Amino acid sequence: MDSFREGPLTMQAAVLPSRAVYLIAKGSRSGFIRAVQEATGRWGGMTEPIVPVATDGSVNHRLIRMLAFADAQAAVNIDIDPVVAQKAAEALGLPLLSLDQAASMATCPPSAVRTPRQLPMQMGRGLRLADLQPQYVHAAADQPLWHIAALGCPAEASLLVSRPAIGGDDVWRTQLGRSALLCLTTEQLGEYHRLQPAEACAVAWITDPESLDDSLAFWNVRALSPLDSLAFPLVLFTSDVLYWQQAAGQLGSFISRSGHSNVAIVSRSLMPEQLDELAGAMDLVPAGTVPSGDAPEGPGHALTYRTDLDPAEWVRHERSYGMLADFDVHVLSGRPTLMRVPSPVVFQEHGGTLLRIFGEPLDGLPQRKEVAELVGLQAEWRSRGLQVAVSAGPYWSFELNFPTLLDATRALLKATASSYALSQPGRLATALQGQADMRLLLDPGVYECADTLTTPRSQKLRRELEDAVAEQDAQRAELVEIASRWGGRAERRFLPARQVPLPQSMALEALEKLCVMGWAERGLQSTCPDGCRTTAFHPMPQASHQPVCPACQSPVTYTGESGNLSVVYRLNGLVDRAADHGVLPHLLVIEALTRDKPQSYFLPGTDLVLDGEATTPEVDIFGVWGGKVLAGEVKTSASDFDSEQLERDVKLSKRLGADIHLLASLDVVPTHTVGQARTLCWREGLKLVVYDRGQLRPEAPEDGRADTAAEAFQHLNAAVSALSADLQKNPSRTARKSGLFLKTALDPRSPSGGQVAALEALITKYGADLIAPLSGVQLALGGLLRDGEDSEA
């Protein structure tokens, strides 16, 4: 499928802030506070991680793994050397920004997305003085570190929005009531995609008041935890909790509201025995000490705790932030499409935001920079959508260009090759693709019939002459025989269904499908009885009651069988020529790939000019396969995939920027060949996909016909005789004909790649020494055939 569906469609857009990861010097208290101040003043700030960086630019590998799921757009340098910061940003796979540059990110202050809480009214009275107090609480920069981590810290005093915390118990209650200033940063944020942690529970994080390790770890786990606080609620506090009134009951209510009965107690600064003591004081009991059947249900039941859990494991999963909106659009191909997107976020102030667009016109496109550039508006791929930066507002109106898969394929090739053009086989394949329903090529027998009807020309003649000339004892008679056999081959081959080496019902059905495709035509056959003796094909529409020889114009009669005219079939000229150039296997593989992933497009044979390459390589198949870039090689026989060929193919796929390397053959690819290709792909960072007989050629259904023992012996005897004769002439060149010998023995079936490889290895190892045992096999087969003839007589 080259193009998307034009016309009216419904698409989706996610609205979200541009979020950062803050880089601070390892052990830097001031850097942590400055990063918190920056995050507190930005929409989405509570979800922005803070990363300590060592002096050599390294980042803890566990933190790198966790931040791979942060869905952040950039790393912001807070207080470290720019060179060191650049190294850390590269380790995180993010672009680096300074603090000044961070101000230009597509986001806005929390006040721009704030949804005012309704003030309570007293029956018969006006507002109370307490109702006019700020509803949110923040920590001041000179307060304990755990206050700052728990509540957030504004860079400037904002008394109209929040007030400073008064003591540890105030910080405690503020967290339980979700009225920390940081909570403002997640209003109207949302997550349109996330995985729910299966084993998560409530988290009670106990810290030393000035522990930077605990403050950082708590901040980052909370930053990546689900925005729905019920998934696994977190609260940070110190050992002073023992002195806060009703703290144990408040913790129990906080946890019970979320539906949890277990608590993970976590600390980087307290000893395990201290944690157990504090847990007991908070009316928590060790997990496993209360049998599940004995535990009372409902409010006030016993809460259990564990100290061996790591909440960081619960946040290592995919998530995508943003509020979703559906919108209608009339999509155009080849022209800009007008987009009018309503905002699901109500903005109260000016600012910036990100818009991620999803929909059918983008499905199947590779998420590459070259493809995004075709769309316009400096778009980039993010979380399976196309992302653009816009100004905050109630709606957005702009134009986008949606590329087809062909456009994407050309852009990808242009980015990796100096120039490219379809090869001669590629041009023939492209011409055929536009003429018929290529899916029929996958039906049983259709490819085999097309292959059988193909007129032997340049490729087969070249191989036969090479073999004959290579024989040291080649006789003139042998060359004359080849010349006579090929001398009359200007006429396209035509055959009746009974001469196709398939079960007859399948052969007839497949030949008729070729006619439906426009690839073949029906006709009648005649043989000139006098003079020229030409055997001719008469297309069915041109058949007359008195046919004449097209060569000498003598009257002829149509051939028949059992008193009936015999219908013969012939490929059209373009298909016949394409088949002679080896195009049909490429088309077969392309159709199989497209069947498995319909949102695909491929170029069938492309000549490349690559920088630094003296030769002009050709890639058999290159294109887009279900959103990934695929390149690879197609062979009729898997035995052609030797080590040199495999290495060359994989390197070319890597050079072309492919995600997937394709190895395709019409017979069975041996296990050792697949293993070698997989190793080469692994080294180059590619995924290997193998298509062979199992995917390309459906098994032929039984039609009641079976080879008799005599027929099987005849096929085997012919193959053994041909192999023995070849070994006597030139043993060194016989191995390359292994497939031909096996095809003769197995007729009408084809040998597998493993069978061909095994016979090649046998001939290569023993050569002419096989002649004597083969003679014994011939004698035995001759006896079996004579016995069969005698029994029939």
Disulfide bonds with the S-S distance in Angstrom:
none
